[in-house]
């Protein structure tokens, strides 16, 4: 993290990713921004996995410290503070797409099964899709919606 | 999980993957088998992230219940029980490779930086690499070593 020395269990690259985003919530916040164009604390609170406010606050702070999110403060109204993905965060999109592909295969109830065209692109046209989505999200759009 | 009804926070495919393998240890166990050919409780205990025995036992049980690992019991010596990846587990290899690629970029100390040829294949020849590794691990080999 910025400004403090991290103690990693190991420098195995799989362990690094697990330590940075391998908890029950971090990747859902990255998803909310990248896939659904969510921006604010209130937006993330409203997601259907129902993250508790104190956990959300701590995860947002951590993701900013990790350099995955950037916080843009509104000087007049804290509820309007919004979060965007840095390049380090945007580069998690390929990981999210692999998760979509895997879950579509193994969760019979996966919502991804209603998005066959999208899943098919993940499997057959991944590099182009990754590049396209990174560009779109970086410009303020999202995978499945506009800004929230 | 097999034999019990799972209550998911949502059927978002990203959430599904997070709920199944999004903890601090599960993907390290999958890594140990796929990348290093580890097989037994003792092998996993020896990994440098130093998982505690009780947590390891609970994770192994859970990964078997999830259908990600298969447990092969030795009738005479429990220490020789060994674990292999099912197809569902083998299909996590692409996710692990994305983690390697991301960490190689963002962890200055990543061991992956000493494996440039491998990282380069992840980025440029991913589909062939995924297929090759799945086949190799399924046959009892591993990404970086033989059986432990």
Interface residues (C-beta under 8 A of the other chain):
Chain A: X8 X9 X10 X11 X12 X13 X14 X15 X16 X17 X18 X19 X22 X23 X24 X27 X28 X31 X35 X48 X49 X50 X67 X88 X91 X92 X94 X95 X96 X98 X99 X100 X101 X102 X103 X104 X105 X106 X107 X109 X110 X111 X112 X126
Chain B: X8 X9 X10 X11 X12 X13 X14 X15 X16 X17 X18 X19 X22 X23 X24 X27 X28 X31 X35 X48 X49 X50 X67 X88 X91 X92 X94 X95 X96 X98 X99 X100 X101 X102 X103 X104 X105 X106 X107 X109 X110 X111 X112 X126
